[in-house]
Amino acid sequence: MIKPTKLMYSFVRPALFSLDPERAHDLTMSSLRKASKVPFLTAQISRMYGNCVPDLPVRCMGIDFKHPVGLAAGLDKDARALPAFSALGFSGVEMGTVTPKPQPGNDKPRMFRLVEDQALINRMGFNSSGVDAFLANITKTEKTAVAGINIGKNAVTPIEDAHFDYVSAMQRVYSQADYIAVNISSPNTKSLRELQSEASLDELLMKLKTAQKKCEKVHKRYVPIALKVAPDLGSHEIEVISELVLSHQFDAVIASNTTVTRPDSLKSKHAQEGGGLSGEPVKELATECIRQFYKALNGRAQIIGVGGINNADDAWDKMLAGADYVQIYSQFIYNGPGMIGDIVKGLKAKVHAQGFKDLPTALEALRKK
């Protein structure tokens, strides 16, 4: 029997999928933004979805989450709908990527559904209303879930000056963030992934850590910082990045962003569109990336796992590989909000089936096997 919440999305999805992907995104965000401003509507959304998600507490980056499933960056770019996403059941919402100045991003069309592959390709290019508009939105928002803020650089900023944008963005959003994610891995901003090279990353992380310490003194609170990396890294690159993350005392790695690779298994007519591929085809690549970072970090920094999570089994695999928390995006588009509760319930069942009372204890024991 199909659950009422899933049945509802089964009616909504065909209408959304009949539209251009970006048009569907804008329409959805407009609706969620309106709902976020009306407590009665968010209460109804919670009744249908959020209240059906059980607690399964985890601690990541020193932050206590109700359960281990959050929303990845890219959906709520301008901090317009945190209450609605919280009402849907997410324990954390990563907003952004936000850039210091407004920018339109890349030319349209720039988002494609690969329905046959349960995937998306995007080349949005950090389209952002800018940090001023972002802050205007979030300061009016009731924080009902952990608020992550993902920051990036403006396209017009030369790559050698990227640190100015990242530091500026961090300083501006610090007071509103529960954690800050540093996005150096989008494939859709020219030369951005060059920041993952050793020399560039060393300088960037040093400047960001210095800025974080200054912000901590000013605001009298510590806001963790995480580094979002690409899944297209070699073993040596992962080792180097891990060493820098540890030496500069970053709190976590987010593994991973979209991939520029194109598996032979792709069937969609849009398979060769330029941009970053996400969803089902990146699942194994992202899990292996997590596994290698877990080995290199050796428990000294935490990992947020992203990429192709469709159900509790996928989330469990990522957590056994080393993720302390997971995020979804593409499969959320395909499956709807009912999947949040399904994943958490499935994880809870796995914990109990293994004879453990809580998820962190289960992961600690099972990872050692």
Contacts in CASP RR format, 6 or more apart in sequence:
PFRMAT RR
TARGET T0000
AUTHOR 0000-0000-0000
METHOD contacts of the structure
MODEL  1
MIKPTKLMYSFVRPALFSLDPERAHDLTMSSLRKASKVPFLTAQISRMYG
NCVPDLPVRCMGIDFKHPVGLAAGLDKDARALPAFSALGFSGVEMGTVTP
KPQPGNDKPRMFRLVEDQALINRMGFNSSGVDAFLANITKTEKTAVAGIN
IGKNAVTPIEDAHFDYVSAMQRVYSQADYIAVNISSPNTKSLRELQSEAS
LDELLMKLKTAQKKCEKVHKRYVPIALKVAPDLGSHEIEVISELVLSHQF
DAVIASNTTVTRPDSLKSKHAQEGGGLSGEPVKELATECIRQFYKALNGR
AQIIGVGGINNADDAWDKMLAGADYVQIYSQFIYNGPGMIGDIVKGLKAK
VHAQGFKDLPTALEALRKK
2 10 0 8 1.000
3 338 0 8 1.000
4 48 0 8 1.000
5 48 0 8 1.000
5 49 0 8 1.000
5 52 0 8 1.000
5 337 0 8 1.000
5 338 0 8 1.000
6 336 0 8 1.000
6 338 0 8 1.000
8 48 0 8 1.000
9 335 0 8 1.000
9 336 0 8 1.000
9 337 0 8 1.000
9 338 0 8 1.000
13 334 0 8 1.000
13 336 0 8 1.000
16 24 0 8 1.000
16 27 0 8 1.000
16 28 0 8 1.000
17 24 0 8 1.000
17 113 0 8 1.000
17 115 0 8 1.000
19 27 0 8 1.000
20 109 0 8 1.000
20 111 0 8 1.000
21 111 0 8 1.000
21 112 0 8 1.000
21 113 0 8 1.000
21 120 0 8 1.000
22 108 0 8 1.000
22 109 0 8 1.000
22 110 0 8 1.000
22 111 0 8 1.000
25 75 0 8 1.000
25 111 0 8 1.000
29 75 0 8 1.000
29 76 0 8 1.000
29 80 0 8 1.000
29 81 0 8 1.000
32 76 0 8 1.000
32 80 0 8 1.000
32 81 0 8 1.000
32 84 0 8 1.000
32 85 0 8 1.000
33 80 0 8 1.000
33 81 0 8 1.000
33 84 0 8 1.000
34 41 0 8 1.000
35 41 0 8 1.000
35 42 0 8 1.000
35 45 0 8 1.000
35 81 0 8 1.000
35 83 0 8 1.000
35 84 0 8 1.000
35 87 0 8 1.000
36 42 0 8 1.000
36 80 0 8 1.000
36 81 0 8 1.000
36 82 0 8 1.000
36 83 0 8 1.000
36 84 0 8 1.000
36 141 0 8 1.000
41 84 0 8 1.000
42 83 0 8 1.000
42 84 0 8 1.000
42 86 0 8 1.000
42 87 0 8 1.000
42 144 0 8 1.000
43 87 0 8 1.000
45 84 0 8 1.000
45 87 0 8 1.000
45 88 0 8 1.000
46 87 0 8 1.000
46 89 0 8 1.000
49 87 0 8 1.000
49 88 0 8 1.000
49 89 0 8 1.000
49 337 0 8 1.000
49 338 0 8 1.000
49 340 0 8 1.000
49 341 0 8 1.000
50 87 0 8 1.000
50 88 0 8 1.000
50 89 0 8 1.000
50 340 0 8 1.000
50 341 0 8 1.000
52 338 0 8 1.000
52 341 0 8 1.000
53 66 0 8 1.000
53 67 0 8 1.000
53 69 0 8 1.000
53 89 0 8 1.000
53 340 0 8 1.000
53 341 0 8 1.000
53 344 0 8 1.000
53 345 0 8 1.000
54 67 0 8 1.000
54 341 0 8 1.000
54 344 0 8 1.000
54 345 0 8 1.000
54 348 0 8 1.000
55 66 0 8 1.000
55 67 0 8 1.000
56 66 0 8 1.000
56 67 0 8 1.000
56 68 0 8 1.000
56 344 0 8 1.000
56 347 0 8 1.000
56 348 0 8 1.000
56 351 0 8 1.000
56 358 0 8 1.000
56 359 0 8 1.000
57 64 0 8 1.000
57 65 0 8 1.000
57 66 0 8 1.000
57 67 0 8 1.000
57 358 0 8 1.000
57 359 0 8 1.000
58 64 0 8 1.000
58 65 0 8 1.000
58 67 0 8 1.000
58 68 0 8 1.000
58 324 0 8 1.000
58 325 0 8 1.000
58 359 0 8 1.000
58 360 0 8 1.000
59 65 0 8 1.000
59 324 0 8 1.000
59 360 0 8 1.000
60 68 0 8 1.000
60 252 0 8 1.000
60 302 0 8 1.000
60 304 0 8 1.000
60 324 0 8 1.000
60 325 0 8 1.000
61 179 0 8 1.000
61 224 0 8 1.000
61 226 0 8 1.000
61 251 0 8 1.000
61 252 0 8 1.000
61 302 0 8 1.000
62 224 0 8 1.000
62 251 0 8 1.000
63 146 0 8 1.000
63 178 0 8 1.000
63 179 0 8 1.000
63 224 0 8 1.000
65 91 0 8 1.000
65 92 0 8 1.000
65 146 0 8 1.000
65 325 0 8 1.000
66 91 0 8 1.000
67 91 0 8 1.000
67 344 0 8 1.000
67 347 0 8 1.000
68 91 0 8 1.000
68 315 0 8 1.000
68 319 0 8 1.000
68 324 0 8 1.000
68 325 0 8 1.000
68 326 0 8 1.000
68 344 0 8 1.000
68 347 0 8 1.000
68 359 0 8 1.000
69 90 0 8 1.000
69 91 0 8 1.000
69 315 0 8 1.000
69 326 0 8 1.000
69 327 0 8 1.000
69 328 0 8 1.000
69 340 0 8 1.000
69 341 0 8 1.000
69 343 0 8 1.000
69 344 0 8 1.000
70 90 0 8 1.000
70 91 0 8 1.000
70 92 0 8 1.000
70 93 0 8 1.000
70 94 0 8 1.000
70 325 0 8 1.000
70 326 0 8 1.000
70 327 0 8 1.000
70 328 0 8 1.000
70 340 0 8 1.000
71 85 0 8 1.000
71 90 0 8 1.000
71 92 0 8 1.000
71 93 0 8 1.000
71 94 0 8 1.000
71 327 0 8 1.000
71 328 0 8 1.000
71 329 0 8 1.000
71 332 0 8 1.000
72 94 0 8 1.000
72 306 0 8 1.000
72 327 0 8 1.000
72 328 0 8 1.000
72 329 0 8 1.000
73 94 0 8 1.000
73 95 0 8 1.000
73 96 0 8 1.000
73 97 0 8 1.000
73 150 0 8 1.000
73 181 0 8 1.000
73 183 0 8 1.000
73 228 0 8 1.000
73 329 0 8 1.000
74 94 0 8 1.000
74 96 0 8 1.000
74 97 0 8 1.000
74 124 0 8 1.000
74 150 0 8 1.000
74 329 0 8 1.000
75 85 0 8 1.000
75 329 0 8 1.000
75 332 0 8 1.000
76 82 0 8 1.000
76 85 0 8 1.000
76 93 0 8 1.000
76 95 0 8 1.000
76 96 0 8 1.000
77 95 0 8 1.000
77 96 0 8 1.000
77 97 0 8 1.000
77 98 0 8 1.000
77 127 0 8 1.000
77 128 0 8 1.000
77 129 0 8 1.000
78 95 0 8 1.000
78 96 0 8 1.000
78 98 0 8 1.000
78 128 0 8 1.000
78 129 0 8 1.000
78 130 0 8 1.000
78 133 0 8 1.000
78 134 0 8 1.000
78 137 0 8 1.000
79 95 0 8 1.000
79 96 0 8 1.000
79 98 0 8 1.000
79 134 0 8 1.000
79 135 0 8 1.000
79 137 0 8 1.000
79 138 0 8 1.000
79 141 0 8 1.000
79 149 0 8 1.000
80 137 0 8 1.000
82 93 0 8 1.000
82 95 0 8 1.000
82 138 0 8 1.000
82 141 0 8 1.000
82 142 0 8 1.000
82 143 0 8 1.000
82 144 0 8 1.000
82 145 0 8 1.000
82 147 0 8 1.000
83 141 0 8 1.000
83 142 0 8 1.000
83 144 0 8 1.000
85 92 0 8 1.000
85 93 0 8 1.000
85 145 0 8 1.000
86 92 0 8 1.000
86 93 0 8 1.000
86 144 0 8 1.000
86 145 0 8 1.000
87 144 0 8 1.000
88 337 0 8 1.000
88 340 0 8 1.000
89 145 0 8 1.000
89 337 0 8 1.000
89 340 0 8 1.000
89 341 0 8 1.000
90 145 0 8 1.000
90 340 0 8 1.000
91 145 0 8 1.000
91 146 0 8 1.000
92 145 0 8 1.000
92 146 0 8 1.000
92 147 0 8 1.000
92 148 0 8 1.000
93 145 0 8 1.000
93 146 0 8 1.000
93 147 0 8 1.000
93 148 0 8 1.000
94 148 0 8 1.000
94 149 0 8 1.000
94 150 0 8 1.000
94 181 0 8 1.000
94 327 0 8 1.000
95 134 0 8 1.000
95 138 0 8 1.000
95 147 0 8 1.000
95 148 0 8 1.000
95 149 0 8 1.000
95 150 0 8 1.000
96 128 0 8 1.000
96 134 0 8 1.000
96 149 0 8 1.000
96 150 0 8 1.000
96 151 0 8 1.000
97 126 0 8 1.000
97 128 0 8 1.000
97 150 0 8 1.000
97 151 0 8 1.000
97 152 0 8 1.000
97 183 0 8 1.000
97 186 0 8 1.000
98 128 0 8 1.000
98 129 0 8 1.000
98 130 0 8 1.000
98 131 0 8 1.000
98 134 0 8 1.000
98 149 0 8 1.000
98 150 0 8 1.000
98 151 0 8 1.000
98 152 0 8 1.000
98 169 0 8 1.000
98 173 0 8 1.000
99 126 0 8 1.000
99 128 0 8 1.000
99 130 0 8 1.000
99 131 0 8 1.000
99 151 0 8 1.000
99 152 0 8 1.000
99 153 0 8 1.000
99 154 0 8 1.000
99 165 0 8 1.000
99 169 0 8 1.000
100 130 0 8 1.000
100 131 0 8 1.000
100 153 0 8 1.000
100 154 0 8 1.000
100 165 0 8 1.000
100 168 0 8 1.000
100 169 0 8 1.000
100 172 0 8 1.000
101 130 0 8 1.000
101 131 0 8 1.000
101 154 0 8 1.000
102 128 0 8 1.000
102 129 0 8 1.000
102 130 0 8 1.000
102 133 0 8 1.000
103 126 0 8 1.000
103 127 0 8 1.000
103 128 0 8 1.000
103 130 0 8 1.000
103 154 0 8 1.000
103 155 0 8 1.000
103 156 0 8 1.000
104 127 0 8 1.000
105 124 0 8 1.000
105 125 0 8 1.000
105 126 0 8 1.000
105 127 0 8 1.000
105 128 0 8 1.000
105 155 0 8 1.000
106 123 0 8 1.000
106 124 0 8 1.000
106 125 0 8 1.000
106 127 0 8 1.000
106 188 0 8 1.000
110 122 0 8 1.000
110 123 0 8 1.000
110 124 0 8 1.000
110 125 0 8 1.000
111 120 0 8 1.000
111 121 0 8 1.000
111 122 0 8 1.000
111 123 0 8 1.000
111 124 0 8 1.000
112 120 0 8 1.000
112 121 0 8 1.000
112 122 0 8 1.000
112 268 0 8 1.000
112 270 0 8 1.000
112 273 0 8 1.000
113 119 0 8 1.000
113 120 0 8 1.000
113 268 0 8 1.000
113 270 0 8 1.000
114 120 0 8 1.000
114 121 0 8 1.000
114 266 0 8 1.000
114 267 0 8 1.000
114 268 0 8 1.000
114 270 0 8 1.000
114 271 0 8 1.000
114 277 0 8 1.000
114 281 0 8 1.000
115 268 0 8 1.000
116 267 0 8 1.000
116 268 0 8 1.000
117 265 0 8 1.000
117 266 0 8 1.000
117 267 0 8 1.000
117 268 0 8 1.000
117 271 0 8 1.000
117 279 0 8 1.000
117 280 0 8 1.000
117 281 0 8 1.000
118 279 0 8 1.000
118 280 0 8 1.000
118 281 0 8 1.000
118 310 0 8 1.000
118 330 0 8 1.000
118 331 0 8 1.000
118 334 0 8 1.000
119 266 0 8 1.000
119 268 0 8 1.000
119 277 0 8 1.000
119 278 0 8 1.000
119 279 0 8 1.000
119 280 0 8 1.000
119 281 0 8 1.000
119 282 0 8 1.000
119 330 0 8 1.000
120 277 0 8 1.000
120 278 0 8 1.000
120 279 0 8 1.000
120 330 0 8 1.000
120 333 0 8 1.000
121 270 0 8 1.000
121 271 0 8 1.000
121 273 0 8 1.000
121 274 0 8 1.000
121 275 0 8 1.000
121 276 0 8 1.000
121 277 0 8 1.000
121 278 0 8 1.000
122 188 0 8 1.000
122 258 0 8 1.000
122 275 0 8 1.000
122 276 0 8 1.000
122 278 0 8 1.000
123 187 0 8 1.000
123 188 0 8 1.000
123 273 0 8 1.000
123 274 0 8 1.000
123 275 0 8 1.000
123 276 0 8 1.000
124 188 0 8 1.000
125 155 0 8 1.000
125 186 0 8 1.000
125 188 0 8 1.000
125 189 0 8 1.000
126 152 0 8 1.000
126 153 0 8 1.000
126 154 0 8 1.000
126 155 0 8 1.000
126 186 0 8 1.000
126 188 0 8 1.000
126 189 0 8 1.000
128 134 0 8 1.000
131 168 0 8 1.000
131 169 0 8 1.000
131 172 0 8 1.000
131 173 0 8 1.000
134 149 0 8 1.000
134 173 0 8 1.000
135 172 0 8 1.000
135 173 0 8 1.000
135 176 0 8 1.000
138 147 0 8 1.000
138 149 0 8 1.000
138 176 0 8 1.000
139 176 0 8 1.000
143 178 0 8 1.000
146 178 0 8 1.000
146 179 0 8 1.000
147 176 0 8 1.000
147 177 0 8 1.000
147 178 0 8 1.000
148 177 0 8 1.000
148 178 0 8 1.000
148 179 0 8 1.000
148 180 0 8 1.000
148 181 0 8 1.000
149 173 0 8 1.000
149 176 0 8 1.000
149 177 0 8 1.000
149 179 0 8 1.000
149 180 0 8 1.000
149 181 0 8 1.000
150 180 0 8 1.000
150 181 0 8 1.000
150 183 0 8 1.000
150 228 0 8 1.000
151 166 0 8 1.000
151 169 0 8 1.000
151 170 0 8 1.000
151 173 0 8 1.000
151 180 0 8 1.000
151 181 0 8 1.000
151 182 0 8 1.000
151 183 0 8 1.000
152 165 0 8 1.000
152 166 0 8 1.000
152 169 0 8 1.000
152 182 0 8 1.000
152 183 0 8 1.000
152 184 0 8 1.000
153 162 0 8 1.000
153 165 0 8 1.000
153 166 0 8 1.000
153 189 0 8 1.000
153 192 0 8 1.000
154 165 0 8 1.000
155 189 0 8 1.000
155 190 0 8 1.000
157 164 0 8 1.000
157 165 0 8 1.000
159 190 0 8 1.000
159 191 0 8 1.000
159 192 0 8 1.000
159 194 0 8 1.000
159 195 0 8 1.000
159 200 0 8 1.000
162 192 0 8 1.000
162 195 0 8 1.000
162 200 0 8 1.000
162 204 0 8 1.000
163 203 0 8 1.000
163 204 0 8 1.000
163 207 0 8 1.000
163 208 0 8 1.000
166 182 0 8 1.000
166 204 0 8 1.000
166 207 0 8 1.000
166 208 0 8 1.000
167 207 0 8 1.000
167 208 0 8 1.000
167 211 0 8 1.000
170 180 0 8 1.000
170 182 0 8 1.000
170 208 0 8 1.000
170 211 0 8 1.000
170 212 0 8 1.000
170 215 0 8 1.000
170 225 0 8 1.000
171 211 0 8 1.000
171 214 0 8 1.000
171 215 0 8 1.000
173 180 0 8 1.000
174 180 0 8 1.000
174 212 0 8 1.000
174 215 0 8 1.000
174 219 0 8 1.000
174 223 0 8 1.000
175 219 0 8 1.000
177 223 0 8 1.000
178 223 0 8 1.000
179 223 0 8 1.000
179 224 0 8 1.000
179 225 0 8 1.000
179 226 0 8 1.000
179 251 0 8 1.000
179 252 0 8 1.000
180 223 0 8 1.000
180 224 0 8 1.000
180 225 0 8 1.000
180 226 0 8 1.000
181 225 0 8 1.000
181 226 0 8 1.000
181 227 0 8 1.000
181 228 0 8 1.000
181 254 0 8 1.000
182 204 0 8 1.000
182 208 0 8 1.000
182 225 0 8 1.000
182 226 0 8 1.000
182 227 0 8 1.000
182 228 0 8 1.000
183 228 0 8 1.000
183 257 0 8 1.000
184 192 0 8 1.000
184 193 0 8 1.000
184 195 0 8 1.000
184 196 0 8 1.000
184 201 0 8 1.000
184 204 0 8 1.000
184 227 0 8 1.000
184 228 0 8 1.000
184 229 0 8 1.000
185 192 0 8 1.000
185 193 0 8 1.000
185 196 0 8 1.000
185 228 0 8 1.000
185 229 0 8 1.000
185 230 0 8 1.000
185 256 0 8 1.000
185 257 0 8 1.000
186 192 0 8 1.000
186 193 0 8 1.000
186 257 0 8 1.000
186 258 0 8 1.000
187 193 0 8 1.000
187 230 0 8 1.000
187 257 0 8 1.000
187 258 0 8 1.000
187 259 0 8 1.000
187 260 0 8 1.000
187 275 0 8 1.000
187 276 0 8 1.000
188 275 0 8 1.000
188 276 0 8 1.000
193 230 0 8 1.000
194 200 0 8 1.000
195 201 0 8 1.000
195 204 0 8 1.000
196 229 0 8 1.000
196 230 0 8 1.000
196 233 0 8 1.000
196 237 0 8 1.000
196 241 0 8 1.000
198 240 0 8 1.000
198 244 0 8 1.000
201 240 0 8 1.000
201 241 0 8 1.000
201 244 0 8 1.000
202 244 0 8 1.000
202 248 0 8 1.000
205 227 0 8 1.000
205 244 0 8 1.000
205 245 0 8 1.000
205 248 0 8 1.000
205 250 0 8 1.000
206 248 0 8 1.000
208 225 0 8 1.000
208 248 0 8 1.000
209 225 0 8 1.000
209 248 0 8 1.000
209 249 0 8 1.000
209 250 0 8 1.000
212 223 0 8 1.000
212 225 0 8 1.000
215 223 0 8 1.000
216 222 0 8 1.000
216 223 0 8 1.000
224 251 0 8 1.000
224 252 0 8 1.000
225 250 0 8 1.000
225 251 0 8 1.000
225 252 0 8 1.000
226 250 0 8 1.000
226 251 0 8 1.000
226 252 0 8 1.000
226 253 0 8 1.000
226 254 0 8 1.000
226 304 0 8 1.000
227 241 0 8 1.000
227 245 0 8 1.000
227 250 0 8 1.000
227 252 0 8 1.000
227 253 0 8 1.000
227 254 0 8 1.000
228 253 0 8 1.000
228 254 0 8 1.000
228 256 0 8 1.000
228 257 0 8 1.000
229 241 0 8 1.000
229 253 0 8 1.000
229 254 0 8 1.000
229 255 0 8 1.000
229 256 0 8 1.000
229 257 0 8 1.000
229 289 0 8 1.000
229 293 0 8 1.000
230 256 0 8 1.000
230 257 0 8 1.000
230 258 0 8 1.000
230 259 0 8 1.000
230 260 0 8 1.000
231 255 0 8 1.000
231 256 0 8 1.000
231 257 0 8 1.000
231 258 0 8 1.000
231 259 0 8 1.000
231 282 0 8 1.000
231 285 0 8 1.000
231 286 0 8 1.000
231 289 0 8 1.000
231 307 0 8 1.000
232 259 0 8 1.000
232 260 0 8 1.000
232 261 0 8 1.000
232 285 0 8 1.000
233 241 0 8 1.000
233 289 0 8 1.000
235 292 0 8 1.000
238 289 0 8 1.000
238 292 0 8 1.000
238 293 0 8 1.000
238 296 0 8 1.000
239 296 0 8 1.000
241 253 0 8 1.000
241 293 0 8 1.000
242 253 0 8 1.000
242 293 0 8 1.000
242 296 0 8 1.000
242 297 0 8 1.000
242 301 0 8 1.000
243 296 0 8 1.000
245 253 0 8 1.000
245 297 0 8 1.000
245 301 0 8 1.000
246 297 0 8 1.000
246 300 0 8 1.000
246 301 0 8 1.000
250 301 0 8 1.000
251 301 0 8 1.000
251 302 0 8 1.000
252 301 0 8 1.000
252 302 0 8 1.000
252 303 0 8 1.000
252 304 0 8 1.000
252 324 0 8 1.000
253 293 0 8 1.000
253 297 0 8 1.000
253 301 0 8 1.000
253 302 0 8 1.000
253 303 0 8 1.000
253 304 0 8 1.000
254 303 0 8 1.000
254 304 0 8 1.000
254 305 0 8 1.000
254 306 0 8 1.000
254 327 0 8 1.000
255 286 0 8 1.000
255 289 0 8 1.000
255 290 0 8 1.000
255 293 0 8 1.000
255 303 0 8 1.000
255 304 0 8 1.000
255 305 0 8 1.000
255 306 0 8 1.000
255 323 0 8 1.000
256 282 0 8 1.000
256 285 0 8 1.000
256 286 0 8 1.000
256 289 0 8 1.000
256 290 0 8 1.000
256 305 0 8 1.000
256 306 0 8 1.000
256 307 0 8 1.000
257 276 0 8 1.000
257 306 0 8 1.000
258 275 0 8 1.000
258 276 0 8 1.000
258 277 0 8 1.000
258 278 0 8 1.000
258 282 0 8 1.000
259 276 0 8 1.000
259 277 0 8 1.000
259 278 0 8 1.000
259 282 0 8 1.000
259 285 0 8 1.000
260 275 0 8 1.000
260 276 0 8 1.000
260 277 0 8 1.000
261 277 0 8 1.000
261 285 0 8 1.000
262 271 0 8 1.000
262 272 0 8 1.000
262 277 0 8 1.000
263 281 0 8 1.000
265 281 0 8 1.000
266 281 0 8 1.000
278 307 0 8 1.000
278 308 0 8 1.000
278 329 0 8 1.000
278 330 0 8 1.000
279 307 0 8 1.000
279 308 0 8 1.000
279 329 0 8 1.000
279 330 0 8 1.000
279 331 0 8 1.000
280 308 0 8 1.000
280 310 0 8 1.000
280 330 0 8 1.000
280 331 0 8 1.000
281 308 0 8 1.000
282 307 0 8 1.000
282 308 0 8 1.000
283 307 0 8 1.000
283 308 0 8 1.000
283 309 0 8 1.000
283 310 0 8 1.000
283 314 0 8 1.000
286 305 0 8 1.000
286 306 0 8 1.000
286 307 0 8 1.000
286 308 0 8 1.000
286 318 0 8 1.000
287 317 0 8 1.000
287 318 0 8 1.000
287 321 0 8 1.000
288 321 0 8 1.000
290 303 0 8 1.000
290 305 0 8 1.000
290 318 0 8 1.000
290 321 0 8 1.000
290 322 0 8 1.000
290 323 0 8 1.000
291 321 0 8 1.000
291 322 0 8 1.000
293 303 0 8 1.000
293 322 0 8 1.000
294 303 0 8 1.000
294 321 0 8 1.000
294 322 0 8 1.000
294 323 0 8 1.000
294 367 0 8 1.000
297 303 0 8 1.000
302 324 0 8 1.000
302 325 0 8 1.000
303 322 0 8 1.000
303 323 0 8 1.000
303 324 0 8 1.000
304 323 0 8 1.000
304 324 0 8 1.000
304 325 0 8 1.000
304 326 0 8 1.000
304 327 0 8 1.000
305 318 0 8 1.000
305 323 0 8 1.000
305 325 0 8 1.000
305 326 0 8 1.000
305 327 0 8 1.000
306 326 0 8 1.000
306 327 0 8 1.000
306 328 0 8 1.000
306 329 0 8 1.000
307 318 0 8 1.000
307 328 0 8 1.000
307 330 0 8 1.000
308 314 0 8 1.000
308 328 0 8 1.000
308 330 0 8 1.000
308 331 0 8 1.000
309 315 0 8 1.000
309 318 0 8 1.000
309 326 0 8 1.000
309 327 0 8 1.000
309 328 0 8 1.000
309 331 0 8 1.000
309 343 0 8 1.000
310 331 0 8 1.000
310 335 0 8 1.000
310 339 0 8 1.000
311 339 0 8 1.000
311 342 0 8 1.000
311 343 0 8 1.000
312 342 0 8 1.000
312 343 0 8 1.000
312 344 0 8 1.000
312 345 0 8 1.000
312 346 0 8 1.000
312 347 0 8 1.000
312 349 0 8 1.000
312 350 0 8 1.000
315 326 0 8 1.000
315 343 0 8 1.000
315 347 0 8 1.000
316 347 0 8 1.000
316 350 0 8 1.000
318 326 0 8 1.000
319 326 0 8 1.000
319 347 0 8 1.000
319 359 0 8 1.000
319 363 0 8 1.000
320 363 0 8 1.000
320 366 0 8 1.000
320 367 0 8 1.000
322 363 0 8 1.000
322 367 0 8 1.000
324 360 0 8 1.000
324 363 0 8 1.000
328 339 0 8 1.000
328 340 0 8 1.000
328 343 0 8 1.000
331 339 0 8 1.000
332 339 0 8 1.000
332 340 0 8 1.000
347 359 0 8 1.000
348 359 0 8 1.000
350 362 0 8 1.000
351 357 0 8 1.000
351 358 0 8 1.000
351 359 0 8 1.000
351 362 0 8 1.000
354 362 0 8 1.000
354 366 0 8 1.000
355 362 0 8 1.000
356 362 0 8 1.000
356 365 0 8 1.000
END
